[in-house]
Structure formats: C-alpha cells, structure tokens
C-alpha cells in the first residue's frame, strides 16, 4: 500500500496534465476506475453519489485506480496491455481477491 501511494504521488502532476489535455480536446476522460472483486465493484456502482457520501462502502476487496488508469491515456487512447494489472503503477491485488478473479472497471 505504501509503495502504491508513493507511485501515485510521483505521477500525480502528469496525470493532471494528461486529464486536462484530454478535456480540452474533448478526448477520452476516465471518470472512475476500480480493480478487484467483481461483486464488490458492482455493489459500489449500484450506489448513487449521495449514498456513497452517506454510507461509504468498505473498499477491502476493491482498489480505486482512477489516476493509475488516467496515466495510461494518451491522444484519446487507453494504452494498457491485457493480463494481470497488479504489477502496473498504482495497482496491487486487493486482500482476499484471487488474481484470476480480479477485474478492472473503467467509466
């Protein structure tokens, strides 16, 4: 977890620049991204914004990876190889999630 936070801090400035460039160009904007257990992600997505504020869903089996995914966007294209994401910048495998069961959700 500490390694992930350091990685995200290192790419934060670049992520902001990439996002604003995409916004200016009406390009690909990653609004939210999650990695982990499919069922836990679906439960989180079923909540409204207001519900998320009132009763946050525990993120034990989910990793919020919005900035890590935004870092992979360039010229309105997402550049991310298939396969396991757990070794990418800003990713790790959430507790109690088997690698073959982990999914990536991007909106």
N, CA, C and O atoms as a GROMACS GRO file, in nm:
protein
  428
    1UNK      N    1   0.082  -0.120   0.000
    1UNK     CA    2   0.000   0.000   0.000
    1UNK      C    3   0.087   0.126   0.000
    1UNK      O    4   0.058   0.222  -0.072
    2UNK      N    5   0.192   0.126   0.082
    2UNK     CA    6   0.280   0.242   0.088
    2UNK      C    7   0.349   0.265  -0.046
    2UNK      O    8   0.364   0.379  -0.090
    3UNK      N    9   0.391   0.156  -0.111
    3UNK     CA   10   0.454   0.165  -0.242
    3UNK      C   11   0.358   0.228  -0.343
    3UNK      O   12   0.397   0.314  -0.422
    4UNK      N   13   0.231   0.185  -0.339
    4UNK     CA   14   0.129   0.239  -0.430
    4UNK      C   15   0.111   0.389  -0.408
    4UNK      O   16   0.104   0.464  -0.505
    5UNK      N   17   0.104   0.432  -0.284
    5UNK     CA   18   0.087   0.575  -0.255
    5UNK      C   19   0.204   0.657  -0.306
    5UNK      O   20   0.185   0.768  -0.356
    6UNK      N   21   0.325   0.604  -0.295
    6UNK     CA   22   0.443   0.673  -0.347
    6UNK      C   23   0.437   0.682  -0.499
    6UNK      O   24   0.469   0.786  -0.558
    7UNK      N   25   0.396   0.573  -0.563
    7UNK     CA   26   0.384   0.571  -0.709
    7UNK      C   27   0.282   0.675  -0.756
    7UNK      O   28   0.308   0.751  -0.850
    8UNK      N   29   0.167   0.678  -0.689
    8UNK     CA   30   0.063   0.774  -0.728
    8UNK      C   31   0.107   0.918  -0.706
    8UNK      O   32   0.074   1.006  -0.785
    9UNK      N   33   0.182   0.942  -0.600
    9UNK     CA   34   0.233   1.077  -0.574
    9UNK      C   35   0.330   1.120  -0.684
    9UNK      O   36   0.332   1.236  -0.724
   10UNK      N   37   0.411   1.025  -0.733
   10UNK     CA   38   0.507   1.056  -0.839
   10UNK      C   39   0.440   1.090  -0.972
   10UNK      O   40   0.491   1.173  -1.048
   11UNK      N   41   0.327   1.028  -1.000
   11UNK     CA   42   0.262   1.051  -1.130
   11UNK      C   43   0.150   1.154  -1.124
   11UNK      O   44   0.091   1.187  -1.227
   12UNK      N   45   0.120   1.207  -1.006
   12UNK     CA   46   0.005   1.297  -0.987
   12UNK      C   47   0.006   1.418  -1.082
   12UNK      O   48  -0.095   1.449  -1.144
   13UNK      N   49   0.119   1.485  -1.093
   13UNK     CA   50   0.128   1.602  -1.181
   13UNK      C   51   0.105   1.566  -1.326
   13UNK      O   52   0.032   1.636  -1.398
   14UNK      N   53   0.166   1.459  -1.369
   14UNK     CA   54   0.150   1.412  -1.508
   14UNK      C   55   0.005   1.373  -1.536
   14UNK      O   56  -0.048   1.401  -1.643
   15UNK      N   57  -0.059   1.307  -1.440
   15UNK     CA   58  -0.198   1.265  -1.455
   15UNK      C   59  -0.288   1.388  -1.473
   15UNK      O   60  -0.376   1.387  -1.559
   16UNK      N   61  -0.266   1.491  -1.393
   16UNK     CA   62  -0.346   1.615  -1.406
   16UNK      C   63  -0.330   1.676  -1.545
   16UNK      O   64  -0.428   1.717  -1.608
   17UNK      N   65  -0.205   1.682  -1.593
   17UNK     CA   66  -0.180   1.739  -1.726
   17UNK      C   67  -0.247   1.656  -1.836
   17UNK      O   68  -0.308   1.712  -1.927
   18UNK      N   69  -0.235   1.524  -1.826
   18UNK     CA   70  -0.298   1.436  -1.926
   18UNK      C   71  -0.449   1.453  -1.926
   18UNK      O   72  -0.512   1.461  -2.032
   19UNK      N   73  -0.508   1.458  -1.807
   19UNK     CA   74  -0.653   1.470  -1.796
   19UNK      C   75  -0.701   1.603  -1.855
   19UNK      O   76  -0.798   1.606  -1.930
   20UNK      N   77  -0.632   1.711  -1.821
   20UNK     CA   78  -0.672   1.842  -1.873
   20UNK      C   79  -0.653   1.851  -2.024
   20UNK      O   80  -0.734   1.915  -2.093
   21UNK      N   81  -0.549   1.789  -2.077
   21UNK     CA   82  -0.529   1.787  -2.222
   21UNK      C   83  -0.642   1.711  -2.291
   21UNK      O   84  -0.691   1.755  -2.395
   22UNK      N   85  -0.684   1.600  -2.233
   22UNK     CA   86  -0.795   1.523  -2.290
   22UNK      C   87  -0.926   1.602  -2.280
   22UNK      O   88  -1.008   1.600  -2.372
   23UNK      N   89  -0.944   1.671  -2.170
   23UNK     CA   90  -1.064   1.752  -2.150
   23UNK      C   91  -1.071   1.864  -2.254
   23UNK      O   92  -1.176   1.888  -2.313
   24UNK      N   93  -0.960   1.932  -2.277
   24UNK     CA   94  -0.952   2.040  -2.376
   24UNK      C   95  -0.981   1.988  -2.517
   24UNK      O   96  -1.042   2.058  -2.597
   25UNK      N   97  -0.936   1.867  -2.546
   25UNK     CA   98  -0.953   1.810  -2.680
   25UNK      C   99  -1.084   1.732  -2.695
   25UNK      O  100  -1.107   1.668  -2.798
   26UNK      N  101  -1.170   1.738  -2.592
   26UNK     CA  102  -1.291   1.654  -2.591
   26UNK      C  103  -1.255   1.509  -2.617
   26UNK      O  104  -1.322   1.438  -2.693
   27UNK      N  105  -1.149   1.465  -2.551
   27UNK     CA  106  -1.097   1.330  -2.571
   27UNK      C  107  -1.150   1.231  -2.470
   27UNK      O  108  -1.261   1.246  -2.418
   28UNK      N  109  -1.071   1.131  -2.443
   28UNK     CA  110  -1.108   1.021  -2.354
   28UNK      C  111  -1.087   1.063  -2.209
   28UNK      O  112  -0.974   1.086  -2.166
   29UNK      N  113  -1.197   1.073  -2.133
   29UNK     CA  114  -1.190   1.110  -1.993
   29UNK      C  115  -1.226   0.990  -1.906
   29UNK      O  116  -1.336   0.936  -1.917
   30UNK      N  117  -1.136   0.949  -1.822
   30UNK     CA  118  -1.162   0.841  -1.727
   30UNK      C  119  -1.222   0.906  -1.603
   30UNK      O  120  -1.155   0.980  -1.532
   31UNK      N  121  -1.351   0.877  -1.577
   31UNK     CA  122  -1.421   0.938  -1.465
   31UNK      C  123  -1.399   0.862  -1.335
   31UNK      O  124  -1.384   0.922  -1.229
   32UNK      N  125  -1.396   0.730  -1.344
   32UNK     CA  126  -1.366   0.647  -1.228
   32UNK      C  127  -1.318   0.511  -1.276
   32UNK      O  128  -1.354   0.466  -1.384
   33UNK      N  129  -1.236   0.447  -1.194
   33UNK     CA  130  -1.186   0.314  -1.228
   33UNK      C  131  -1.161   0.238  -1.099
   33UNK      O  132  -1.111   0.292  -1.000
   34UNK      N  133  -1.197   0.108  -1.102
   34UNK     CA  134  -1.180   0.021  -0.987
   34UNK      C  135  -1.119  -0.111  -1.031
   34UNK      O  136  -1.141  -0.155  -1.144
   35UNK      N  137  -1.043  -0.173  -0.943
   35UNK     CA  138  -0.980  -0.302  -0.969
   35UNK      C  139  -1.005  -0.391  -0.848
   35UNK      O  140  -0.986  -0.349  -0.734
   36UNK      N  141  -1.048  -0.514  -0.873
   36UNK     CA  142  -1.069  -0.606  -0.762
   36UNK      C  143  -1.183  -0.703  -0.788
   36UNK      O  144  -1.205  -0.747  -0.900
   37UNK      N  145  -1.255  -0.736  -0.681
   37UNK     CA  146  -1.363  -0.833  -0.684
   37UNK      C  147  -1.484  -0.778  -0.760
   37UNK      O  148  -1.535  -0.671  -0.729
   38UNK      N  149  -1.530  -0.854  -0.861
   38UNK     CA  150  -1.639  -0.810  -0.946
   38UNK      C  151  -1.765  -0.776  -0.866
   38UNK      O  152  -1.825  -0.670  -0.887
   39UNK      N  153  -1.805  -0.863  -0.776
   39UNK     CA  154  -1.928  -0.840  -0.699
   39UNK      C  155  -1.918  -0.714  -0.613
   39UNK      O  156  -2.013  -0.636  -0.607
   40UNK      N  157  -1.805  -0.694  -0.548
   40UNK     CA  158  -1.785  -0.575  -0.465
   40UNK      C  159  -1.789  -0.448  -0.550
   40UNK      O  160  -1.844  -0.346  -0.508
   41UNK      N  161  -1.732  -0.453  -0.669
   41UNK     CA  162  -1.735  -0.337  -0.759
   41UNK      C  163  -1.878  -0.309  -0.803
   41UNK      O  164  -1.921  -0.194  -0.805
   42UNK      N  165  -1.953  -0.413  -0.839
   42UNK     CA  166  -2.092  -0.395  -0.882
   42UNK      C  167  -2.176  -0.336  -0.769
   42UNK      O  168  -2.262  -0.251  -0.794
   43UNK      N  169  -2.153  -0.379  -0.645
   43UNK     CA  170  -2.226  -0.323  -0.530
   43UNK      C  171  -2.195  -0.174  -0.514
   43UNK      O  172  -2.284  -0.094  -0.487
   44UNK      N  173  -2.069  -0.139  -0.531
   44UNK     CA  174  -2.031   0.003  -0.519
   44UNK      C  175  -2.094   0.086  -0.630
   44UNK      O  176  -2.141   0.197  -0.605
   45UNK      N  177  -2.095   0.033  -0.752
   45UNK     CA  178  -2.150   0.108  -0.865
   45UNK      C  179  -2.302   0.125  -0.855
   45UNK      O  180  -2.357   0.217  -0.914
   46UNK      N  181  -2.369   0.037  -0.782
   46UNK     CA  182  -2.514   0.044  -0.768
   46UNK      C  183  -2.557   0.162  -0.680
   46UNK      O  184  -2.673   0.204  -0.684
   47UNK      N  185  -2.465   0.214  -0.600
   47UNK     CA  186  -2.499   0.325  -0.511
   47UNK      C  187  -2.498   0.458  -0.587
   47UNK      O  188  -2.418   0.477  -0.679
   48UNK      N  189  -2.586   0.548  -0.546
   48UNK     CA  190  -2.584   0.683  -0.602
   48UNK      C  191  -2.469   0.760  -0.537
   48UNK      O  192  -2.412   0.715  -0.437
   49UNK      N  193  -2.436   0.875  -0.593
   49UNK     CA  194  -2.330   0.959  -0.537
   49UNK      C  195  -2.364   0.996  -0.393
   49UNK      O  196  -2.278   0.991  -0.305
   50UNK      N  197  -2.489   1.032  -0.369
   50UNK     CA  198  -2.534   1.072  -0.235
   50UNK      C  199  -2.519   0.955  -0.137
   50UNK      O  200  -2.476   0.974  -0.023
   51UNK      N  201  -2.555   0.835  -0.181
   51UNK     CA  202  -2.543   0.717  -0.094
   51UNK      C  203  -2.397   0.689  -0.061
   51UNK      O  204  -2.365   0.649   0.051
   52UNK      N  205  -2.308   0.710  -0.157
   52UNK     CA  206  -2.165   0.688  -0.132
   52UNK      C  207  -2.114   0.784  -0.024
   52UNK      O  208  -2.030   0.747   0.057
   53UNK      N  209  -2.166   0.906  -0.025
   53UNK     CA  210  -2.125   1.004   0.075
   53UNK      C  211  -2.182   0.970   0.212
   53UNK      O  212  -2.113   0.984   0.314
   54UNK      N  213  -2.307   0.924   0.215
   54UNK     CA  214  -2.374   0.897   0.342
   54UNK      C  215  -2.324   0.768   0.408
   54UNK      O  216  -2.309   0.763   0.530
   55UNK      N  217  -2.300   0.666   0.329
   55UNK     CA  218  -2.254   0.539   0.384
   55UNK      C  219  -2.151   0.476   0.290
   55UNK      O  220  -2.185   0.392   0.206
   56UNK      N  221  -2.028   0.517   0.304
   56UNK     CA  222  -1.924   0.464   0.215
   56UNK      C  223  -1.914   0.312   0.222
   56UNK      O  224  -1.920   0.253   0.330
   57UNK      N  225  -1.898   0.251   0.108
   57UNK     CA  226  -1.880   0.106   0.100
   57UNK      C  227  -1.737   0.074   0.136
   57UNK      O  228  -1.644   0.138   0.085
   58UNK      N  229  -1.716  -0.023   0.224
   58UNK     CA  230  -1.577  -0.062   0.255
   58UNK      C  231  -1.503  -0.102   0.127
   58UNK      O  232  -1.558  -0.174   0.044
   59UNK      N  233  -1.382  -0.056   0.113
   59UNK     CA  234  -1.305  -0.080  -0.009
   59UNK      C  235  -1.208  -0.196   0.010
   59UNK      O  236  -1.105  -0.200  -0.057
   60UNK      N  237  -1.239  -0.291   0.099
   60UNK     CA  238  -1.147  -0.400   0.129
   60UNK      C  239  -1.115  -0.484   0.005
   60UNK      O  240  -1.000  -0.520  -0.016
   61UNK      N  241  -1.214  -0.515  -0.076
   61UNK     CA  242  -1.194  -0.602  -0.191
   61UNK      C  243  -1.188  -0.522  -0.322
   61UNK      O  244  -1.191  -0.580  -0.431
   62UNK      N  245  -1.179  -0.389  -0.309
   62UNK     CA  246  -1.177  -0.300  -0.426
   62UNK      C  247  -1.062  -0.202  -0.410
   62UNK      O  248  -1.034  -0.154  -0.301
   63UNK      N  249  -0.996  -0.173  -0.520
   63UNK     CA  250  -0.891  -0.072  -0.523
   63UNK      C  251  -0.936   0.037  -0.620
   63UNK      O  252  -0.968   0.009  -0.736
   64UNK      N  253  -0.938   0.161  -0.574
   64UNK     CA  254  -0.973   0.274  -0.661
   64UNK      C  255  -0.848   0.307  -0.742
   64UNK      O  256  -0.744   0.341  -0.685
   65UNK      N  257  -0.857   0.298  -0.876
   65UNK     CA  258  -0.739   0.312  -0.962
   65UNK      C  259  -0.758   0.419  -1.071
   65UNK      O  260  -0.699   0.410  -1.178
   66UNK      N  261  -0.841   0.518  -1.043
   66UNK     CA  262  -0.872   0.619  -1.144
   66UNK      C  263  -0.745   0.688  -1.196
   66UNK      O  264  -0.725   0.696  -1.318
   67UNK      N  265  -0.660   0.737  -1.107
   67UNK     CA  266  -0.540   0.807  -1.153
   67UNK      C  267  -0.443   0.712  -1.223
   67UNK      O  268  -0.377   0.752  -1.320
   68UNK      N  269  -0.433   0.589  -1.177
   68UNK     CA  270  -0.344   0.492  -1.242
   68UNK      C  271  -0.389   0.464  -1.385
   68UNK      O  272  -0.306   0.446  -1.474
   69UNK      N  273  -0.521   0.460  -1.408
   69UNK     CA  274  -0.573   0.438  -1.544
   69UNK      C  275  -0.559   0.566  -1.627
   69UNK      O  276  -0.524   0.559  -1.745
   70UNK      N  277  -0.586   0.681  -1.567
   70UNK     CA  278  -0.568   0.809  -1.640
   70UNK      C  279  -0.425   0.823  -1.691
   70UNK      O  280  -0.402   0.882  -1.797
   71UNK      N  281  -0.330   0.771  -1.616
   71UNK     CA  282  -0.189   0.777  -1.654
   71UNK      C  283  -0.163   0.700  -1.784
   71UNK      O  284  -0.063   0.725  -1.851
   72UNK      N  285  -0.251   0.608  -1.819
   72UNK     CA  286  -0.235   0.524  -1.939
   72UNK      C  287  -0.307   0.581  -2.061
   72UNK      O  288  -0.309   0.517  -2.166
   73UNK      N  289  -0.366   0.700  -2.048
   73UNK     CA  290  -0.439   0.762  -2.160
   73UNK      C  291  -0.347   0.864  -2.228
   73UNK      O  292  -0.285   0.948  -2.163
   74UNK      N  293  -0.341   0.853  -2.361
   74UNK     CA  294  -0.264   0.949  -2.440
   74UNK      C  295  -0.330   0.961  -2.576
   74UNK      O  296  -0.362   0.860  -2.638
   75UNK      N  297  -0.349   1.083  -2.623
   75UNK     CA  298  -0.413   1.107  -2.752
   75UNK      C  299  -0.546   1.033  -2.766
   75UNK      O  300  -0.574   0.971  -2.868
   76UNK      N  301  -0.626   1.039  -2.661
   76UNK     CA  302  -0.760   0.980  -2.657
   76UNK      C  303  -0.762   0.829  -2.674
   76UNK      O  304  -0.862   0.772  -2.718
   77UNK      N  305  -0.652   0.764  -2.638
   77UNK     CA  306  -0.646   0.618  -2.642
   77UNK      C  307  -0.593   0.567  -2.510
   77UNK      O  308  -0.505   0.627  -2.448
   78UNK      N  309  -0.649   0.453  -2.467
   78UNK     CA  310  -0.603   0.388  -2.346
   78UNK      C  311  -0.499   0.283  -2.384
   78UNK      O  312  -0.529   0.190  -2.459
   79UNK      N  313  -0.378   0.299  -2.332
   79UNK     CA  314  -0.269   0.206  -2.360
   79UNK      C  315  -0.244   0.120  -2.237
   79UNK      O  316  -0.176   0.162  -2.143
   80UNK      N  317  -0.301   0.000  -2.238
   80UNK     CA  318  -0.285  -0.091  -2.125
   80UNK      C  319  -0.288  -0.234  -2.179
   80UNK      O  320  -0.386  -0.275  -2.242
   81UNK      N  321  -0.182  -0.308  -2.154
   81UNK     CA  322  -0.175  -0.446  -2.202
   81UNK      C  323  -0.273  -0.534  -2.125
   81UNK      O  324  -0.310  -0.504  -2.012
   82UNK      N  325  -0.314  -0.642  -2.189
   82UNK     CA  326  -0.400  -0.740  -2.123
   82UNK      C  327  -0.325  -0.814  -2.015
   82UNK      O  328  -0.204  -0.795  -1.997
   83UNK      N  329  -0.395  -0.898  -1.943
   83UNK     CA  330  -0.332  -0.977  -1.837
   83UNK      C  331  -0.341  -0.908  -1.703
   83UNK      O  332  -0.417  -0.813  -1.686
   84UNK      N  333  -0.264  -0.955  -1.609
   84UNK     CA  334  -0.268  -0.905  -1.472
   84UNK      C  335  -0.227  -0.758  -1.466
   84UNK      O  336  -0.131  -0.716  -1.530
   85UNK      N  337  -0.300  -0.683  -1.387
   85UNK     CA  338  -0.270  -0.541  -1.368
   85UNK      C  339  -0.192  -0.515  -1.240
   85UNK      O  340  -0.145  -0.404  -1.218
   86UNK      N  341  -0.178  -0.617  -1.155
   86UNK     CA  342  -0.122  -0.596  -1.022
   86UNK      C  343   0.022  -0.546  -1.020
   86UNK      O  344   0.069  -0.498  -0.916
   87UNK      N  345   0.093  -0.554  -1.132
   87UNK     CA  346   0.230  -0.504  -1.136
   87UNK      C  347   0.242  -0.367  -1.204
   87UNK      O  348   0.352  -0.316  -1.223
   88UNK      N  349   0.130  -0.310  -1.240
   88UNK     CA  350   0.130  -0.176  -1.302
   88UNK      C  351   0.140  -0.069  -1.195
   88UNK      O  352   0.108  -0.093  -1.079
   89UNK      N  353   0.184   0.050  -1.234
   89UNK     CA  354   0.193   0.162  -1.140
   89UNK      C  355   0.054   0.191  -1.084
   89UNK      O  356  -0.044   0.205  -1.158
   90UNK      N  357   0.046   0.200  -0.950
   90UNK     CA  358  -0.078   0.233  -0.883
   90UNK      C  359  -0.173   0.117  -0.859
   90UNK      O  360  -0.282   0.137  -0.806
   91UNK      N  361  -0.132  -0.003  -0.896
   91UNK     CA  362  -0.216  -0.121  -0.876
   91UNK      C  363  -0.152  -0.216  -0.776
   91UNK      O  364  -0.029  -0.220  -0.763
   92UNK      N  365  -0.232  -0.291  -0.708
   92UNK     CA  366  -0.191  -0.410  -0.636
   92UNK      C  367  -0.316  -0.496  -0.621
   92UNK      O  368  -0.426  -0.448  -0.646
   93UNK      N  369  -0.301  -0.619  -0.583
   93UNK     CA  370  -0.414  -0.709  -0.569
   93UNK      C  371  -0.479  -0.687  -0.433
   93UNK      O  372  -0.414  -0.708  -0.330
   94UNK      N  373  -0.606  -0.645  -0.429
   94UNK     CA  374  -0.674  -0.624  -0.301
   94UNK      C  375  -0.680  -0.753  -0.218
   94UNK      O  376  -0.674  -0.863  -0.272
   95UNK      N  377  -0.691  -0.736  -0.087
   95UNK     CA  378  -0.700  -0.851   0.004
   95UNK      C  379  -0.812  -0.944  -0.037
   95UNK      O  380  -0.918  -0.900  -0.083
   96UNK      N  381  -0.790  -1.072  -0.018
   96UNK     CA  382  -0.892  -1.176  -0.040
   96UNK      C  383  -0.942  -1.186  -0.183
   96UNK      O  384  -1.050  -1.240  -0.206
   97UNK      N  385  -0.868  -1.134  -0.280
   97UNK     CA  386  -0.909  -1.144  -0.421
   97UNK      C  387  -0.804  -1.228  -0.493
   97UNK      O  388  -0.685  -1.195  -0.493
   98UNK      N  389  -0.848  -1.336  -0.554
   98UNK     CA  390  -0.756  -1.421  -0.630
   98UNK      C  391  -0.724  -1.352  -0.763
   98UNK      O  392  -0.813  -1.291  -0.822
   99UNK      N  393  -0.601  -1.361  -0.810
   99UNK     CA  394  -0.562  -1.292  -0.935
   99UNK      C  395  -0.652  -1.323  -1.052
   99UNK      O  396  -0.685  -1.233  -1.130
  100UNK      N  397  -0.693  -1.448  -1.068
  100UNK     CA  398  -0.777  -1.484  -1.182
  100UNK      C  399  -0.920  -1.430  -1.170
  100UNK      O  400  -0.996  -1.434  -1.267
  101UNK      N  401  -0.958  -1.382  -1.052
  101UNK     CA  402  -1.093  -1.327  -1.030
  101UNK      C  403  -1.097  -1.175  -1.032
  101UNK      O  404  -1.204  -1.115  -1.028
  102UNK      N  405  -0.981  -1.112  -1.038
  102UNK     CA  406  -0.976  -0.965  -1.036
  102UNK      C  407  -1.020  -0.908  -1.170
  102UNK      O  408  -0.982  -0.958  -1.276
  103UNK      N  409  -1.102  -0.802  -1.164
  103UNK     CA  410  -1.149  -0.734  -1.285
  103UNK      C  411  -1.116  -0.586  -1.276
  103UNK      O  412  -1.097  -0.531  -1.168
  104UNK      N  413  -1.110  -0.522  -1.391
  104UNK     CA  414  -1.088  -0.379  -1.400
  104UNK      C  415  -1.212  -0.315  -1.458
  104UNK      O  416  -1.256  -0.352  -1.567
  105UNK      N  417  -1.269  -0.219  -1.386
  105UNK     CA  418  -1.387  -0.145  -1.433
  105UNK      C  419  -1.342  -0.003  -1.460
  105UNK      O  420  -1.277   0.060  -1.377
  106UNK      N  421  -1.378   0.049  -1.578
  106UNK     CA  422  -1.344   0.187  -1.615
  106UNK      C  423  -1.469   0.256  -1.668
  106UNK      O  424  -1.540   0.201  -1.752
  107UNK      N  425  -1.494   0.377  -1.617
  107UNK     CA  426  -1.604   0.458  -1.669
  107UNK      C  427  -1.547   0.594  -1.704
  107UNK      O  428  -1.620   0.682  -1.750
   0.00000   0.00000   0.00000
